């Protein structure tokens, strides 16, 4: 088993975990809807997906990743879990340590079992003592770790990550990212680091002070409300100047190409019926 390693969001992707979608089982309306999901439906579009179509689109991405030199590790199924094809949230690699997430949603806990099995063969694995934190809210940036305080990640989770980094002698500052609205699923639906000092941003969901911080640290490419609703900002960098985007996000693709970033497009229209896209369906384990 190769040791985990990642120091940025755009290092060349060498090894990545994915999992095929299962059947859609979660209620989206009525008395069974969790309050968190009700709030998230105010910022994202949710709809049942066709499992076979999602598998077809995942296979296209797997083929693309393998063609570009990445090993794809397929995690075991988690029956009954509608979001099991979003393993990004289950953990994250910071430098040479795999951190196992603390999931906010009880119905997703069975998804974590396969990653725990995978982690058992890795040399450095960390578990946080408290709070909640999911990989969709975690991004590496220079000597820091950005942590979105979404519906799924708590301030206590961000603080626990800072404590764990200190215990592991990892010299990175955890920088909480705050939102201006409730109902945010994860940071990576509204902000994405796509290349050195370059990021996509949906400004409307962030506090003014947070936007100013982003402006000071990145060249920003704006995404519109409609693009955010379609989850087109949820992209995957596979090399310092190569990004996978969802087919149909033509304006974003042009903006990236204008900055000499190679754009690779795949059809992810069925995947995005459950808010999430390319970053959500991939958990990088090794970036060079």
C-alpha positions as CSV (number, residue, x, y, z in Angstrom):
1,X,0.0,0.0,0.0
2,X,1.5,3.4,-1.0
3,X,1.7,5.9,1.7
4,X,-0.8,8.8,1.4
5,X,0.7,12.1,0.3
6,X,-0.8,15.5,-0.8
7,X,0.5,19.0,-0.2
8,X,-1.9,20.9,-2.5
9,X,-5.2,20.7,-4.4
10,X,-3.5,20.5,-7.8
11,X,-0.5,18.2,-7.5
12,X,-0.4,15.6,-10.2
13,X,-3.0,12.9,-9.2
14,X,-1.4,9.5,-8.8
15,X,-3.8,7.5,-6.7
16,X,-7.5,8.2,-5.9
17,X,-10.3,6.4,-4.2
18,X,-13.8,6.2,-5.8
19,X,-17.0,4.2,-5.2
20,X,-19.8,3.5,-7.5
21,X,-23.3,4.9,-6.7
22,X,-25.8,2.7,-5.0
23,X,-29.6,3.0,-5.3
24,X,-31.2,6.3,-4.3
25,X,-33.0,5.7,-1.0
26,X,-33.1,9.1,0.9
27,X,-36.4,10.9,1.2
28,X,-36.2,14.4,-0.2
29,X,-39.5,15.7,1.0
30,X,-42.2,15.0,3.6
31,X,-42.0,14.4,7.4
32,X,-38.9,12.2,7.1
33,X,-36.6,15.0,5.8
34,X,-33.9,16.0,8.2
35,X,-33.7,19.8,9.0
36,X,-30.2,20.0,7.6
37,X,-31.3,18.6,4.3
38,X,-34.3,21.0,4.3
39,X,-31.8,23.9,4.6
40,X,-29.5,22.5,2.0
41,X,-32.4,22.3,-0.5
42,X,-32.5,26.1,-0.3
43,X,-29.0,26.4,-1.9
44,X,-28.8,23.3,-4.1
45,X,-31.1,21.3,-6.4
46,X,-31.8,17.7,-5.2
47,X,-33.4,15.0,-7.3
48,X,-33.2,11.2,-7.4
49,X,-30.6,9.9,-9.8
50,X,-30.6,6.9,-12.1
51,X,-28.0,4.5,-10.7
52,X,-27.0,3.0,-14.1
53,X,-26.5,6.4,-15.7
54,X,-24.4,7.5,-12.8
55,X,-22.2,4.4,-13.2
56,X,-21.7,5.2,-16.9
57,X,-20.6,8.7,-16.1
58,X,-18.3,7.5,-13.3
59,X,-16.7,5.0,-15.7
60,X,-16.0,7.8,-18.1
61,X,-14.2,9.7,-15.4
62,X,-12.3,6.6,-14.3
63,X,-11.1,6.0,-17.8
64,X,-9.9,9.7,-18.1
65,X,-8.1,9.5,-14.7
66,X,-6.4,6.2,-15.7
67,X,-5.4,7.6,-19.1
68,X,-3.7,10.5,-17.2
69,X,-1.7,8.1,-15.0
70,X,-3.8,7.8,-11.9
71,X,-4.5,4.6,-10.1
72,X,-8.2,4.3,-9.2
73,X,-9.0,2.4,-6.0
74,X,-12.6,1.3,-5.9
75,X,-14.1,1.2,-2.4
76,X,-16.6,-1.5,-1.3
77,X,-20.3,-0.7,-1.6
78,X,-22.3,0.7,1.3
79,X,-25.8,-0.6,0.7
80,X,-28.6,1.8,1.3
81,X,-26.4,4.9,1.3
82,X,-27.5,7.4,-1.4
83,X,-24.3,9.4,-1.3
84,X,-21.8,6.6,-1.2
85,X,-20.3,7.7,-4.5
86,X,-19.1,10.9,-2.7
87,X,-16.1,9.4,-0.8
88,X,-14.4,12.8,-0.7
89,X,-16.3,13.6,2.5
90,X,-15.0,10.5,4.3
91,X,-11.4,11.7,4.7
92,X,-8.6,13.9,3.4
93,X,-4.9,13.7,3.1
94,X,-2.7,16.5,4.5
95,X,1.0,16.1,3.8
96,X,1.6,12.4,4.6
97,X,-1.3,11.7,6.9
98,X,-4.8,10.4,6.1
99,X,-7.4,12.0,8.3
100,X,-10.6,10.1,8.8
101,X,-13.6,12.5,8.8
102,X,-16.1,12.9,11.5
103,X,-19.4,12.7,9.5
104,X,-22.3,15.0,10.5
105,X,-25.0,12.7,9.0
106,X,-25.7,9.5,10.8
107,X,-27.1,7.9,7.6
108,X,-23.7,8.2,6.0
109,X,-21.7,6.5,8.8
110,X,-21.8,3.1,7.0
111,X,-20.0,4.7,4.1
112,X,-16.9,5.1,6.2
113,X,-16.3,1.4,6.8
114,X,-14.5,0.8,3.5
115,X,-12.2,3.7,4.0
116,X,-11.4,2.5,7.5
117,X,-10.4,-0.8,6.0
118,X,-8.2,0.9,3.4
119,X,-6.6,3.1,6.1
120,X,-5.6,0.1,8.1
121,X,-2.8,-0.6,5.6
122,X,-1.5,3.0,5.7
123,X,1.4,4.2,7.9
124,X,-0.1,7.4,9.2
125,X,-3.8,7.8,9.9
126,X,-5.4,10.3,12.3
127,X,-8.8,10.5,13.8
128,X,-10.2,13.7,15.3
129,X,-11.5,13.7,18.9
130,X,-14.5,15.9,18.5
131,X,-16.7,18.1,16.3
132,X,-17.7,17.2,12.7
133,X,-15.6,17.7,9.6
134,X,-16.0,16.4,6.1
135,X,-13.6,16.3,3.2
136,X,-15.8,18.5,1.0
137,X,-15.0,21.3,3.3
138,X,-11.2,20.8,3.5
139,X,-8.7,22.4,1.0
140,X,-4.9,22.7,1.1
141,X,-3.4,26.1,0.4
142,X,0.2,26.9,0.9
143,X,1.0,26.5,4.6
144,X,-2.6,26.3,5.6
145,X,-5.7,24.3,5.5
146,X,-9.0,26.0,4.5
147,X,-12.0,24.5,6.3
148,X,-15.5,25.5,5.3
149,X,-18.0,25.9,8.2
150,X,-20.9,24.4,6.2
151,X,-23.9,22.5,7.4
152,X,-21.7,19.4,7.7
153,X,-18.5,20.9,9.4
154,X,-18.5,22.5,12.8
155,X,-16.1,25.0,14.4
156,X,-15.2,22.3,16.9
157,X,-14.2,20.1,14.0
158,X,-11.9,22.8,12.6
159,X,-10.4,23.3,16.1
160,X,-9.9,19.6,16.5
161,X,-8.1,19.5,13.1
162,X,-5.7,22.3,14.3
163,X,-5.0,20.4,17.5
164,X,-4.3,17.1,15.5
165,X,-2.0,18.9,13.1
166,X,0.0,20.3,16.1
167,X,0.2,16.8,17.7
168,X,1.5,15.4,14.4
169,X,4.1,18.3,14.0
170,X,2.5,19.4,10.8
171,X,3.1,23.1,10.4
172,X,-0.1,24.3,8.9
173,X,-2.7,26.8,10.1
174,X,-6.4,25.9,9.9
175,X,-8.3,28.8,8.4
176,X,-12.1,28.6,8.9
177,X,-14.1,29.8,5.9
178,X,-17.4,31.3,6.9
179,X,-20.6,31.6,4.8
180,X,-23.2,34.4,4.5
181,X,-26.1,31.9,4.2
182,X,-27.3,28.7,5.7
183,X,-27.8,25.5,3.8
184,X,-24.3,25.2,2.3
185,X,-23.6,21.5,1.6
186,X,-19.8,21.9,1.4
187,X,-17.2,24.5,0.6
188,X,-16.2,22.8,-2.7
189,X,-19.6,23.5,-4.3
190,X,-18.8,27.2,-4.1
191,X,-15.0,27.5,-4.1
192,X,-12.3,25.5,-5.8
193,X,-8.6,25.9,-6.0
194,X,-7.8,24.9,-9.6
195,X,-4.1,25.9,-10.0
196,X,-1.4,27.7,-8.1
197,X,-3.0,30.9,-6.7
198,X,-6.0,30.4,-8.9
199,X,-9.6,29.6,-7.7
200,X,-13.2,29.5,-8.8
201,X,-15.6,31.3,-6.5
202,X,-19.3,31.8,-6.0
203,X,-19.1,35.1,-4.2
204,X,-22.8,35.3,-3.3
205,X,-22.6,32.7,-0.5
206,X,-19.6,34.2,1.3
207,X,-19.3,37.1,3.9
208,X,-17.6,40.2,2.5
209,X,-14.6,39.8,4.7
210,X,-14.2,36.3,3.5
211,X,-14.3,37.4,-0.1
212,X,-11.7,40.0,0.6
213,X,-9.4,37.3,2.0
214,X,-9.9,35.2,-1.1
215,X,-9.0,38.2,-3.2
216,X,-5.8,38.7,-1.4
217,X,-4.7,35.1,-1.9
218,X,-6.0,34.1,-5.3
219,X,-6.7,35.2,-8.8
220,X,-10.5,34.5,-8.7
221,X,-12.7,33.3,-11.5
222,X,-16.3,34.0,-10.7
223,X,-19.1,31.4,-11.1
224,X,-22.7,32.5,-11.4
225,X,-25.7,31.6,-9.3
226,X,-26.9,29.3,-12.1
227,X,-23.5,27.6,-12.5
228,X,-23.3,27.1,-8.7
229,X,-26.8,25.6,-8.7
230,X,-25.6,23.2,-11.4
231,X,-22.6,22.4,-9.3
232,X,-20.3,23.4,-12.1
233,X,-17.8,24.9,-9.6
234,X,-17.1,21.5,-8.2
235,X,-14.2,20.6,-10.4
236,X,-11.1,18.3,-10.0
237,X,-7.5,19.4,-10.6
238,X,-5.4,16.5,-11.7
239,X,-2.2,18.4,-12.4
240,X,-0.9,21.9,-11.7
241,X,-2.4,23.2,-14.9
242,X,-5.0,20.5,-15.8
243,X,-8.6,20.5,-14.5
244,X,-11.6,18.1,-15.1
245,X,-14.9,20.0,-15.5
246,X,-18.4,18.9,-16.1
247,X,-19.6,19.0,-19.7
248,X,-21.8,22.1,-20.2
249,X,-19.8,24.4,-18.0
250,X,-18.5,26.2,-21.2
251,X,-18.0,29.6,-19.7
252,X,-15.9,28.3,-16.8
253,X,-13.9,26.2,-19.3
254,X,-13.1,29.3,-21.4
255,X,-12.0,31.2,-18.3
256,X,-9.7,28.4,-17.3
257,X,-8.3,27.9,-20.9
258,X,-7.6,31.7,-21.0
259,X,-5.2,31.1,-18.1
260,X,-3.4,28.3,-19.9
261,X,-5.1,25.6,-17.9
262,X,-5.9,22.4,-19.8
263,X,-9.6,21.6,-19.6
264,X,-10.9,18.1,-19.7
265,X,-14.7,17.7,-19.8
266,X,-16.9,14.7,-18.9
267,X,-20.6,14.3,-18.7
268,X,-21.6,14.4,-15.1
269,X,-25.2,15.6,-15.5
270,X,-26.7,12.5,-13.7
271,X,-24.2,12.6,-10.9
272,X,-25.0,16.2,-10.1
273,X,-28.7,15.5,-9.4
274,X,-27.4,14.9,-5.9
275,X,-25.5,18.1,-5.2
276,X,-21.9,17.3,-5.8
277,X,-19.7,16.6,-8.8
278,X,-16.2,15.7,-9.8
279,X,-14.4,16.6,-6.6
280,X,-17.0,14.9,-4.5
281,X,-16.7,11.6,-6.3
282,X,-12.9,11.4,-5.9
283,X,-10.8,11.1,-2.7
284,X,-7.1,11.8,-3.7
285,X,-4.7,9.5,-1.8
286,X,-1.5,10.5,-3.6
287,X,-0.5,13.6,-5.4
288,X,3.1,14.2,-6.6
